[in-house]
């Protein structure tokens, strides 16, 4: 007795065989073949003639539809069932296919049958076959029914011809939610059947057997569901295939268009797939709808996104860029917020140091970003936060725009950054991620930036702080130039900067002339003076990494250049003073010629009681001024002498600074006390129990015992600066005024109770030769210093203290070399005069108030006559004429 059942047609293997599923259990499948007939078969090694056409006729009739099947017989060895089928509209199978000429009745059919009913049925089928033959239908058409089938893409020629085009296709198999076997119907005689990846999406994997071990790898969550979703909609359906590219493994990447739309869209909407970033550049603008579908599923927490955390909208924040850390990281600060915030650009990274092809471009990439952003107002939209990992601190990733221009995109377009490939579940990414990927591909094609493969030779700046001789040569060059374009590379303190001058290819230390800013604290926050940190913070905010202009006037003894720093045409020294974070240094301010501007700024700061002047009391300043007048006559602005002062003291010159300032010791009670102290000092250091080195690095400004390199003896000194890399300190010997760099191992703690400056004040006194200005040109300056040494070294001299500036702590003196009997030479026969006469000193054109006093008129007149004779005789710096003439 025949058995009848209802089944849904899942697919058609050939013109005579169906794959059926149970209406009640879609996962239960059975193979059903039409009885007494045969059809040509589809084979991997090559289809039989008319196999595809026969299968297509049946596929179009039955796929996706329910059929009533009657089992006529079963093969015992295989269990395969053979019979007939009928559609709901009454169409009988195999009758319909034989009638259309796509099936043959088997010759051996019915030989062993005795049932009259079955024999009549076979006679009907043979009659239909004869009719099809006579009408030349299907298999009997007499034409060649062979179709060439290619099971892969072949070579690049396929994409060259078909990329960007849409062709008809039939989904033959569904391997997983995003991997299909699609037959592309390129022409009537040529089909291609490659493994096809759905463009723009990735679904979880299905269960599979590992070829290497034979073990079964379970499906990922929702993997089987994604496969079933695609099967029910696409398997053996005719679709439109938009060819977009190929994977590295030669798999076709395409949009598969279901009659209702792109299947990838539906997978994303159902939470059964995630967007595939690797396909973004192939899809271009078509990636946007996929992102939107994924975002919608995430917001609804569907399936794969059930644990998705919806990010709160932070909005754009107005901020100022204060520092460029690298090509992909910056420091920003919000208005009214003192704390800086570290921001990394979303989804991109600058050239990596450990990548040979990228490392050489790091400086260029950073400079590109610096020139675009430093000091600019930007909008920052935080896209997420990266947790700390592999030695990196937690940091925000954000989209940064400046005047509507996306900076991350600009970096990628210029080839100075690459796009990060995010993990599939990483949502902390740039909202324009696909645009970034496209820009990267364009930059690669055009060989921009680090994709050029040809890094420029790294710009090497000559560090003048390491070479005093070259610094002096460069001084003369920079003094001749005005407003030299430069870049602030680093802020060491409020008035001390590392400056890059690209035009001269040099790096130098710039000290702002005319002011004194409080000393900044160390990196650990220790040390420093009040308002030192505030001054440094202001310098960092206004100056760090900014384009600037510098005017160089002079150089100090340690190779620092003294001058002016202009940020946006504004003198930064003036800014510091106005904020109350620096005071005017009268002597150097007058020497630089901008004292009027600086004193006006200081007055303004005092009146506003800013910074250093927060407790400023004008009445107290007037009292202090009166006290100073009693001690030194009157304030400098009002100093007049009716009679030349006669304050003669025995002195010796112990050092001459790099700016020409003298260090002197007064011979007498102080030097006697110093000799006594030094005798005890040497005994102290001879004792081995006092040879313990410093427990930690010395602090700037700290008083220490230092071993002088020239004689190996110990002297009192103060630490001026530290080089923690070389473990060296620059120290000033406070009793003699000279300085040097020595190793920390040559320093000891100073016993303050026995040898501190409270016990005996520092004996080196700052002094300057009255009415004499030394040359500014480096080589003449060196000659002038050499002459002073020649005239004074090792000699006991007499100095007349013409004026003591207690505010600047400097004494202006006229030096005399005593005669053999100890008597003084004539009043006009001073060492000051001898320096002018030799052409290595000039009489200042701009005199201080005390220098203009009537008491010095005759002496000044005499010095000018001496200067005129030196010019006439072409002495010293006058050898090529009068350098003061315009």
SVG drawing of the C-alpha trace seen along z (x, -y; Angstrom):
<svg xmlns="http://www.w3.org/2000/svg" viewBox="-6 -119 113 128">
<polyline fill="none" stroke="black" stroke-width="0.4" points="0.0,0.0 1.3,-3.4 2.3,-5.9 1.4,-9.5 2.8,-12.6 3.0,-16.4 6.4,-18.1 7.8,-21.5 10.3,-21.7 13.5,-23.1 15.6,-22.6 15.9,-20.7 19.0,-18.6 18.1,-17.8 15.1,-17.5 14.0,-14.3 15.0,-14.8 13.7,-17.0 14.9,-17.9 11.8,-18.1 11.3,-19.4 8.6,-18.5 5.9,-21.2 6.0,-20.5 9.8,-20.3 11.8,-22.3 15.0,-20.8 13.9,-17.3 14.8,-16.7 14.2,-13.8 15.2,-13.2 12.5,-12.3 13.0,-11.2 10.4,-11.0 9.7,-7.4 10.3,-5.7 12.1,-8.8 15.7,-10.1 17.1,-13.6 20.6,-14.8 22.7,-15.6 24.6,-18.6 28.2,-17.6 31.2,-19.5 33.4,-18.1 30.9,-19.3 27.2,-19.3 25.6,-16.9 23.8,-18.5 20.5,-20.1 21.1,-19.3 20.7,-22.9 17.7,-23.6 15.9,-20.5 16.6,-21.3 15.5,-24.9 12.2,-23.9 11.4,-21.8 12.9,-24.4 10.7,-27.2 7.6,-24.9 8.1,-23.7 10.8,-25.5 9.3,-26.8 5.9,-25.2 4.2,-22.3 3.7,-19.1 1.8,-15.9 4.1,-13.0 3.1,-9.4 5.9,-6.8 5.7,-4.0 8.8,-2.2 12.0,-2.4 15.5,-1.2 16.3,1.1 20.1,0.4 19.9,-3.4 16.4,-4.0 15.7,-6.5 12.1,-6.9 10.6,-7.1 7.2,-8.2 5.0,-10.9 4.2,-14.4 1.3,-16.8 1.2,-20.6 -1.8,-22.4 -2.8,-23.6 -3.1,-20.0 0.1,-19.9 1.4,-16.3 5.1,-15.3 6.8,-13.9 4.1,-14.3 4.6,-18.0 8.4,-17.7 8.0,-14.8 5.5,-16.8 7.9,-19.8 10.7,-17.5 12.9,-17.8 12.7,-14.1 13.1,-10.8 11.1,-7.7 13.5,-5.0 13.6,-2.2 13.5,0.5 10.5,-1.1 7.6,1.4 9.4,4.6 8.8,6.2 5.5,4.6 2.3,6.6 -0.1,3.9 -2.4,2.8 -2.7,-0.6 1.0,-1.2 1.4,0.1 -1.3,-2.3 0.5,-5.1 3.7,-4.3 2.0,-4.2 0.7,-7.7 4.2,-8.9 5.6,-7.3 2.9,-9.0 3.8,-12.3 7.5,-11.7 6.6,-10.8 4.6,-14.1 7.6,-16.1 10.0,-14.4 7.7,-15.1 7.5,-18.8 11.3,-19.0 10.9,-20.1 13.5,-20.3 16.0,-17.4 14.6,-16.6 15.2,-20.1 18.2,-18.9 20.5,-21.8 23.6,-21.5 22.4,-21.8 25.9,-22.0 26.7,-24.9 30.3,-25.6 30.4,-25.9 33.4,-27.4 33.6,-26.7 35.9,-29.7 36.6,-33.2 39.6,-32.0 41.8,-35.1 41.7,-38.9 40.1,-39.1 36.8,-38.2 36.7,-41.2 38.1,-43.4 35.1,-42.5 32.3,-42.2 33.1,-44.4 30.4,-46.9 27.9,-45.0 24.7,-43.2 24.0,-39.7 21.3,-37.1 22.2,-34.2 20.8,-31.2 21.7,-30.4 22.7,-26.7 23.8,-26.2 23.8,-28.2 27.0,-27.3 26.4,-29.9 24.6,-33.2 27.2,-35.1 28.6,-32.4 26.7,-31.1 27.4,-29.0 25.9,-31.1 25.6,-30.2 26.1,-33.3 24.2,-33.2 26.7,-35.2 25.3,-33.9 23.3,-31.1 26.5,-29.1 28.7,-30.2 28.0,-30.0 30.4,-30.7 29.7,-29.1 32.0,-30.7 31.8,-30.7 30.2,-34.1 30.5,-36.3 27.7,-38.7 29.2,-42.1 29.4,-44.3 28.3,-41.7 29.6,-38.9 27.4,-36.3 28.4,-33.8 29.8,-30.6 27.8,-27.4 28.8,-24.0 31.6,-22.4 34.1,-19.6 37.8,-20.6 39.7,-19.0 43.0,-18.8 41.6,-16.9 38.2,-15.7 36.7,-17.2 33.4,-19.0 33.5,-22.7 30.2,-23.8 28.3,-26.7 28.6,-30.2 25.6,-31.7 23.0,-32.5 25.1,-30.9 22.6,-28.2 19.8,-30.7 21.5,-33.0 22.0,-30.2 18.3,-29.1 17.2,-32.7 19.1,-32.9 18.1,-29.4 14.4,-30.0 14.7,-33.2 17.4,-32.5 18.1,-28.8 17.5,-28.0 15.9,-31.4 16.8,-33.5 18.5,-36.7 20.4,-39.7 24.1,-39.7 25.9,-43.0 29.6,-42.2 31.8,-44.4 35.1,-42.6 37.0,-39.5 38.6,-38.4 42.3,-37.6 41.3,-33.9 39.6,-34.4 36.1,-34.4 33.5,-36.6 32.2,-39.5 28.8,-40.7 25.5,-42.2 22.8,-39.5 19.5,-41.1 16.4,-39.3 13.1,-40.4 12.4,-42.4 15.9,-43.9 19.5,-43.2 19.6,-40.1 22.5,-41.7 20.1,-44.5 17.6,-41.9 20.3,-40.0 21.5,-43.1 18.0,-44.2 17.3,-40.9 20.5,-41.0 22.0,-38.0 25.0,-39.7 27.5,-42.5 28.9,-44.9 32.2,-43.7 34.7,-46.6 36.9,-44.8 34.3,-45.3 33.7,-49.0 36.0,-50.3 34.5,-48.1 31.0,-49.1 31.6,-52.9 28.4,-54.8 26.4,-51.5 27.9,-50.8 25.9,-53.5 22.5,-51.7 24.1,-48.6 25.6,-50.7 22.2,-52.2 20.5,-48.8 23.1,-47.5 22.7,-50.6 19.0,-50.1 19.4,-46.5 21.9,-47.6 19.5,-50.1 16.8,-47.4 19.3,-44.9 18.3,-42.2 20.1,-38.8 23.8,-39.5 23.4,-42.9 21.5,-41.7 24.3,-43.0 24.9,-46.2 25.2,-49.2 23.8,-52.3 26.3,-55.2 25.0,-58.4 25.1,-61.3 27.9,-63.6 27.5,-66.2 30.3,-68.5 32.5,-70.3 34.4,-73.4 38.0,-73.0 41.5,-74.4 44.4,-72.3 47.3,-72.8 49.8,-70.2 50.4,-67.7 51.6,-64.4 51.8,-62.6 50.1,-62.3 47.1,-60.7 47.0,-62.1 46.5,-65.6 46.0,-67.5 42.9,-69.7 41.5,-72.0 38.0,-73.3 37.3,-77.0 37.4,-77.6 38.9,-74.2 42.5,-74.1 42.9,-70.4 44.2,-69.2 42.5,-66.1 44.3,-63.6 42.4,-62.7 43.2,-60.1 41.6,-60.4 38.9,-57.8 39.7,-54.9 43.1,-56.1 46.8,-55.9 49.9,-57.8 53.0,-56.2 54.2,-53.5 57.8,-53.6 58.3,-49.9 57.2,-49.6 60.1,-50.2 57.8,-51.4 56.1,-54.0 58.6,-55.0 60.6,-57.5 57.4,-59.5 56.5,-60.2 58.0,-63.6 56.5,-64.8 53.1,-63.5 53.3,-65.2 54.4,-68.5 51.4,-68.3 49.1,-68.0 50.9,-70.7 50.7,-73.2 46.9,-72.6 45.8,-72.4 48.1,-73.9 46.3,-76.7 43.2,-76.3 39.6,-76.1 38.2,-72.7 35.0,-70.7 35.5,-67.4 32.9,-64.6 33.9,-61.7 33.1,-58.4 34.3,-56.1 36.9,-55.2 39.8,-52.8 40.6,-50.9 44.2,-50.7 46.2,-48.0 49.8,-47.0 51.2,-49.9 48.8,-52.5 46.6,-54.5 42.9,-54.7 42.0,-57.4 39.1,-58.9 38.8,-58.5 37.0,-61.3 36.2,-63.0 37.9,-66.4 36.8,-69.1 38.2,-72.5 36.0,-75.0 34.0,-72.1 37.0,-70.1 37.4,-66.6 41.0,-66.4 41.2,-62.6 40.0,-62.5 42.5,-65.1 45.4,-63.1 44.3,-60.0 43.8,-61.8 47.3,-63.3 48.7,-59.8 49.9,-60.7 47.7,-58.2 46.3,-54.7 42.8,-53.4 42.5,-50.9 40.8,-47.6 38.3,-47.3 37.2,-44.1 33.7,-43.0 32.2,-44.1 34.1,-47.3 31.7,-50.2 34.1,-52.9 34.9,-54.1 34.6,-57.1 31.1,-57.8 32.7,-58.3 34.7,-55.1 33.8,-54.0 34.9,-57.4 38.2,-57.0 38.7,-53.6 38.0,-55.0 40.3,-57.9 43.1,-55.5 42.7,-53.6 42.9,-56.8 46.0,-57.9 47.7,-54.5 46.8,-54.7 48.2,-58.3 51.3,-57.3 50.8,-60.1 52.6,-60.6 53.8,-57.4 52.4,-55.4 55.0,-57.0 57.7,-54.6 60.2,-57.4 60.7,-59.2 62.4,-62.5 65.7,-62.7 64.9,-63.4 65.5,-67.0 68.4,-67.1 68.6,-70.3 72.0,-71.3 71.7,-71.7 73.6,-74.9 73.4,-74.2 75.9,-71.4 78.5,-73.5 79.3,-77.0 81.7,-77.8 79.0,-77.2 76.5,-79.0 78.7,-82.1 79.1,-82.0 75.3,-81.6 74.8,-84.5 76.3,-87.0 74.1,-85.6 70.9,-85.8 71.7,-89.3 71.8,-90.7 68.3,-89.3 65.0,-90.7 61.9,-88.7 63.4,-85.3 60.6,-82.7 60.9,-79.8 58.9,-77.1 58.6,-76.7 59.7,-73.1 59.5,-73.0 58.8,-75.2 61.3,-74.8 60.0,-77.6 58.0,-80.7 60.9,-82.6 63.0,-79.7 62.3,-77.8 63.7,-75.4 63.4,-77.0 63.7,-75.4 64.8,-77.7 64.2,-75.8 65.8,-78.4 69.1,-78.0 68.5,-74.3 69.4,-74.9 67.9,-74.3 68.7,-76.7 67.7,-77.7 66.0,-81.1 65.9,-83.1 63.6,-86.1 65.6,-89.2 64.5,-92.1 62.5,-90.0 62.9,-87.6 60.3,-84.8 60.0,-82.6 61.8,-79.2 59.5,-76.4 59.1,-73.2 60.6,-69.9 58.6,-67.3 57.7,-65.7 56.2,-69.0 59.0,-69.6 61.1,-72.7 60.5,-75.9 59.4,-79.3 56.0,-80.8 54.1,-81.3 56.8,-79.3 54.2,-76.7 51.7,-79.3 54.3,-81.0 55.2,-77.7 51.5,-76.8 50.9,-80.1 54.0,-79.5 52.7,-76.1 49.2,-77.4 50.4,-80.3 53.7,-79.2 54.3,-75.5 54.6,-74.1 53.5,-77.5 55.0,-79.2 56.8,-82.3 59.3,-84.9 62.5,-85.7 64.8,-88.6 68.3,-87.6 70.3,-90.2 72.9,-88.3 74.0,-85.0 74.6,-83.9 77.6,-82.0 76.0,-78.6 75.0,-79.0 71.5,-80.3 70.4,-83.0 68.9,-86.1 66.2,-87.8 62.5,-88.4 59.8,-85.8 56.8,-87.0 53.7,-84.9 51.2,-86.2 53.1,-89.6 52.8,-89.9 55.9,-90.1 55.5,-87.1 57.7,-88.8 55.1,-91.6 52.3,-89.0 54.1,-87.3 54.6,-90.6 51.0,-91.8 49.8,-88.5 52.1,-89.2 54.2,-86.1 57.4,-87.9 59.2,-91.1 61.3,-93.5 65.0,-93.1 66.0,-96.7 69.5,-96.3 68.7,-93.7 65.5,-95.5 67.3,-98.7 70.0,-96.8 67.4,-95.2 65.7,-98.5 62.2,-97.5 62.3,-98.7 59.5,-101.3 57.0,-98.6 58.0,-96.2 57.9,-98.7 54.5,-99.9 53.3,-96.2 54.7,-95.8 52.9,-98.9 49.7,-97.5 50.2,-94.2 51.0,-95.9 47.8,-98.0 45.8,-94.9 47.6,-93.0 48.2,-90.1 50.4,-87.1 53.6,-88.1 52.0,-91.4 48.9,-89.9 49.9,-91.6 51.4,-94.7 51.3,-97.8 52.2,-101.0 52.9,-102.8 55.3,-100.1 57.1,-100.4 57.4,-104.2 58.9,-103.5 61.3,-100.9 62.2,-103.5 63.0,-106.0 65.1,-103.5 67.0,-102.8 67.5,-106.5 69.1,-106.7 71.4,-103.8 72.3,-104.6 71.3,-108.2 68.0,-108.0 66.2,-105.6 67.9,-105.2 65.4,-107.2 66.2,-110.2 70.0,-109.6 72.2,-112.7 75.6,-113.2 77.0,-116.7 80.3,-115.1 81.8,-111.9 81.5,-109.1 84.8,-108.1 84.0,-104.6 87.3,-102.8 87.7,-99.1 90.3,-96.5 89.0,-93.8 90.1,-90.8 88.4,-89.6 87.4,-85.9 85.4,-85.3 83.9,-86.9 80.5,-85.7 79.5,-84.9 77.6,-88.2 80.7,-90.2 79.6,-90.7 82.4,-90.5 82.5,-88.4 84.6,-90.1 85.6,-89.6 86.2,-92.4 89.5,-91.9 89.3,-92.3 87.1,-90.9 85.1,-88.8 88.0,-87.2 89.8,-86.5 86.7,-84.8 86.5,-82.8 90.1,-81.6 89.3,-80.4 86.1,-78.7 87.9,-77.1 90.6,-75.7 88.0,-74.0 86.1,-73.0 89.2,-71.1 89.8,-69.4 86.1,-68.3 86.4,-66.7 89.7,-65.0 87.9,-62.9 86.6,-59.7 83.5,-59.6 82.3,-62.8 82.7,-61.3 79.2,-59.9 77.7,-60.8 74.3,-62.4 71.4,-60.1 69.3,-61.4 69.6,-63.6 70.5,-67.2 67.7,-69.8 68.0,-72.9 68.9,-75.8 70.3,-73.5 73.6,-74.4 76.2,-71.6 79.9,-70.9 81.4,-70.4 84.8,-69.2 86.3,-71.7 87.6,-69.8 90.7,-72.1 92.3,-71.4 90.3,-68.6 89.4,-70.7 86.0,-71.1 84.1,-74.4 80.7,-75.8 78.4,-75.7 74.8,-76.1 73.0,-73.8 71.9,-75.7 70.6,-72.9 70.4,-69.1 71.0,-66.6 69.3,-63.5 70.2,-61.4 74.0,-62.1 73.7,-62.3 75.4,-65.7 74.7,-69.0 75.7,-72.5 76.9,-74.3 78.0,-77.8 80.8,-78.3 79.2,-80.9 82.4,-82.4 84.1,-82.8 81.3,-83.1 82.5,-80.5 80.5,-77.5 80.9,-74.1 79.1,-70.8 80.2,-68.0 79.0,-64.5 76.7,-63.9 79.4,-61.7 81.5,-64.8 78.8,-66.4 78.3,-66.2 75.7,-67.5 76.7,-70.9 76.6,-71.1 74.6,-74.3 75.3,-74.9 79.1,-74.8 79.5,-76.0 76.2,-77.4 75.6,-80.9 74.0,-81.8 77.4,-81.2 79.2,-83.2 77.4,-84.9 78.5,-84.1 81.6,-86.1 81.3,-86.6 79.7,-89.9 78.1,-90.9 79.8,-93.9 79.9,-95.7 82.5,-98.2 81.1,-101.7 80.5,-103.6 81.8,-100.6 79.7,-98.5 81.4,-95.4 81.0,-94.4 78.1,-92.2 79.8,-90.5 81.0,-87.1 84.7,-87.3 85.2,-90.9 83.4,-90.0 85.9,-87.1 88.8,-89.5 87.3,-92.0 87.0,-89.3 90.5,-88.1 91.8,-91.7 90.0,-92.1 91.6,-88.8 95.0,-90.0 94.6,-93.3 93.2,-91.9 94.0,-88.2 95.8,-87.5 96.0,-91.1 94.9,-93.0 92.9,-95.9 91.2,-99.0 87.6,-99.5 85.6,-102.7 82.0,-101.8 80.4,-104.5 76.8,-103.2 75.3,-100.2 71.9,-99.1 70.4,-97.2 67.3,-96.3 69.3,-94.4 72.0,-93.5 74.8,-94.7 77.7,-97.2 79.0,-99.6 82.7,-100.1 85.8,-101.8 88.9,-99.6 92.4,-100.8 95.6,-98.9 97.8,-100.2 101.4,-101.3 104.3,-99.5 104.2,-101.6 100.6,-100.9 99.4,-104.4 96.5,-104.9 97.1,-106.1 95.4,-109.3 91.6,-109.6 91.4,-109.1 93.9,-106.3 91.6,-103.3 91.3,-99.9 87.9,-101.0 89.6,-103.6 92.2,-101.1 89.6,-98.8 87.9,-101.6 91.3,-102.8 92.0,-99.3 88.8,-99.3 87.2,-96.5 84.7,-98.7 82.4,-101.6 80.7,-104.4 77.0,-103.6 74.8,-105.9 71.9,-105.5 73.0,-106.3 71.3,-105.4 70.1,-108.1 73.1,-108.0 75.5,-108.0 74.0,-111.3 74.9,-113.0 77.0,-116.2 79.7,-114.6 80.6,-112.2 80.5,-114.8 84.2,-115.4 85.0,-111.7 82.5,-110.8 83.9,-113.5 87.3,-112.1 86.2,-108.5 84.4,-109.6 87.6,-111.3 89.5,-108.1 86.8,-106.2 87.1,-108.6 90.8,-108.1 90.3,-104.3 88.0,-104.6 90.4,-106.8 93.2,-104.3 91.0,-101.4 91.5,-99.6 89.7,-96.4 86.1,-96.3 86.6,-99.6 89.1,-97.9 86.5,-98.1 85.1,-101.5 82.5,-102.9 80.0,-100.0 77.5,-102.4 76.9,-104.4 73.7,-103.7"/>
</svg>
